Amino acid sequence: MIEKVLEDISRGTAEIIDMERIEKLVSKYYEDGTTYRVKAGFDPTGADLHLGHTVLLQKLKVFQSHGAIVQLLIGDFTATIGDPTGKSETRKVLDRETILANAKTYQDQVFNILDESKTEVVFNSTWLEALGAAGMVALTTTFSVARMLERDDFEKRYKSGQSISISEFIYPLLQGYDSVELKSDIELGGTDQKFNLLMGRHLQRVYGVGKEQAVLMMPILEGLDGVQKMSKSLNNYIGITQEPKEIYAKTLSISDELMWRYYELLSEKSLKEIVRMKEDVQKGTLHPKTTKENLALELVTRFYNEELAIVAKAEFDNVFKANQLPADLNEVEMQEGIWICKALVDAGIEPSTSQARRDIKQGAVRINQEKIFDEKLNLDSGEYILQVGKRKFVKVKVM
């Protein structure tokens, strides 16, 4: 029994520090029902969660199935500093109003995956604001500058002469101190968070908590391009609050190779089932597109329901197999003579006029299902169906 639980916990992980402690916690739960606490922190620096975030949330759900109370830590205090992990320059500071609005959105979204009855939502401003100047100074004495500069991104910036603010040195200490206050048994994070996660173990020891948290790290999920990490700023993401048809279509756009990575990290199918599917695809008894469709259906069902997943598939099939237009086109009005690139941006199907120019040059933009290549085109009065790529459509009325 415990062996199977540990297999579920280990699935897809990049690294686990102190697996022995995790085994003891899980065994204790199955022996006498003793629960334990698993911490995961999210700085609300953006409004929406994407599939990259859900890799961690899915693992938290696994722990909940085996006795864990999840400590979902909203870093409303640390978000005012900005996590420097992987950054080549100091992060911009967010205002309090934006942070709180983002935090509320996070809470609304995470329970699409987590069991709310087994989740404690906590805000680190609760104890970090109370820490005060004296407590903050005491915290900084627990770690040296030399050791801080051992962190890969700090070391690179220091050697290249790039600025590192003192607040960025304090960030890992604050994240670690969260584990002191919460007395966490286990902390989860991405592989890029290793330094910060280990800080929690270090500070629990320094402050005499009586335990050192185990650490479990999940790999960073690649975005739709299969190269860079999933990110809204890179526009290679699938947001969990996007329309069902968008989630479905974007999932089908990933490569066949990346599909297996998504299955391992996102699907609730067992590893044996995934291996069997992979073998069937290799033998030619199962088409990779069918396998990808099943993944898309699973994801839409998770964030919405099965009925909407089926509708999303039907919509996709209509548009791409029969070359039909979506049934529920958004409609916007614009002024006569509007520049095509601006029209695409104003309609919400291009992020910028420069991207619109590039897409027109590459033949990715259509008007009334006909490709256009004139990036200087102005639209006369009339009705138009504007399209970018295979998934973005809008109906425009030019007055």
TAGI-V387034 format. One record per pair of residues at least 24 apart in sequence whose ideal C-beta (glycine too) atoms are under 6 Angstrom apart, sorted by the first residue. I is the first residue (numbers start at 0). J is the second residue. If there is no record, write none. Layout:
i:I j:J
i:I j:J
This chain:
i:1 j:26
i:4 j:65
i:7 j:61
i:11 j:263
i:11 j:264
i:12 j:215
i:13 j:190
i:13 j:216
i:13 j:218
i:14 j:216
i:15 j:215
i:16 j:214
i:17 j:213
i:20 j:213
i:21 j:213
i:24 j:184
i:25 j:65
i:28 j:66
i:34 j:66
i:34 j:68
i:35 j:67
i:35 j:184
i:36 j:68
i:36 j:70
i:36 j:183
i:36 j:184
i:37 j:62
i:37 j:67
i:37 j:69
i:37 j:185
i:38 j:70
i:38 j:72
i:38 j:181
i:38 j:183
i:38 j:186
i:39 j:187
i:40 j:72
i:40 j:74
i:41 j:105
i:42 j:74
i:42 j:77
i:42 j:78
i:42 j:82
i:43 j:78
i:43 j:98
i:43 j:101
i:43 j:102
i:43 j:105
i:44 j:78
i:46 j:101
i:46 j:104
i:47 j:238
i:47 j:240
i:48 j:108
i:48 j:239
i:49 j:229
i:49 j:236
i:49 j:237
i:49 j:238
i:50 j:237
i:51 j:220
i:51 j:229
i:54 j:217
i:54 j:220
i:54 j:264
i:55 j:187
i:55 j:217
i:56 j:112
i:58 j:187
i:58 j:217
i:60 j:112
i:60 j:113
i:63 j:114
i:63 j:117
i:68 j:117
i:69 j:118
i:70 j:119
i:70 j:181
i:71 j:118
i:71 j:120
i:72 j:121
i:72 j:123
i:72 j:177
i:73 j:102
i:73 j:122
i:74 j:123
i:75 j:102
i:75 j:122
i:75 j:124
i:76 j:123
i:76 j:124
i:76 j:127
i:77 j:173
i:80 j:166
i:80 j:170
i:83 j:167
i:84 j:191
i:85 j:152
i:85 j:191
i:89 j:162
i:89 j:164
i:111 j:302
i:123 j:177
i:126 j:180
i:138 j:172
i:141 j:205
i:150 j:194
i:171 j:195
i:171 j:198
i:175 j:199
i:175 j:202
i:176 j:202
i:178 j:203
i:178 j:212
i:179 j:203
i:179 j:206
i:179 j:208
i:182 j:208
i:183 j:212
i:184 j:212
i:185 j:212
i:185 j:213
i:186 j:212
i:186 j:214
i:187 j:215
i:189 j:217
i:189 j:219
i:190 j:216
i:190 j:218
i:220 j:264
i:223 j:252
i:223 j:253
i:225 j:254
i:225 j:257
i:239 j:302
i:243 j:299
i:243 j:303
i:243 j:307
i:243 j:311
i:244 j:311
i:244 j:314
i:246 j:298
i:246 j:299
i:247 j:295
i:247 j:299
i:247 j:311
i:247 j:315
i:248 j:315
i:248 j:390
i:250 j:294
i:250 j:295
i:250 j:298
i:251 j:291
i:251 j:295
i:255 j:287
i:258 j:291
i:325 j:392
i:328 j:392
i:328 j:394
i:329 j:393
i:330 j:394
i:331 j:395
i:332 j:396
i:332 j:398
i:333 j:395
i:333 j:397
i:335 j:380
i:335 j:397
i:336 j:377
i:337 j:378
i:338 j:377
i:339 j:376
i:342 j:378
i:346 j:385
i:346 j:393
i:348 j:387
i:348 j:391
i:348 j:393
i:358 j:387
i:363 j:388
